[in-house]
Amino acid sequence: VVPLKEGEQIVGAQIRTIKGFYFFGFGTNVIAGALYSGRVNRANLVAKPLESTEFGQPYSAGVPDEMNFVYQYQAGVIHGQNKTNIPLPASDKGVAAAIFYDVTQDDSYLNGTNLHTDPRILVRGYVELEPTEAGKWATYTLKLEPTDPARYAAIDLKTGKYRLALVFTSSFRGAEYIGAVGSELRLKEVTIKDRPKKKD
């Protein structure tokens, strides 16, 4: 992930999938670029890379309803791990996701193993991005959907604690170490719109 510049001004981010490497038997053929809100647990970085990505930051402004962003996407030629027998997709895709989850009782972070499946998730949006027309920017509105209507209705921002994870990646199967060297997601102007507040 590197800054996206227009002239001398930084206007966004370039998220790229690059060729991987091996170090003492650990490694991968490809490394998918990923930009996300959260942190890295360095203790797990080598032995448990999926668990080292800890997604989300405190969010109390409201209940997120949609995420809007401006982007460009180009896909490279797909690659995968030599040791796997997983059928490879014909082409790569980018990903944008937004996940709002409850940490009132359990303060642990979502990570690469449970980002889309953890029962604490209240609202979730996910889209796989196709290549855009060369040189042109596209705007996307990602709608966030409740995972459980009853739990969604019970969200209480005054007494509960919540996190919002925003995730952008240049290869949609990057967590499986499958992607395309040269895939690139260019990103700018990301905004979150909350659901309308209830009137007392």
Disulfide bonds with the S-S distance in Angstrom:
none
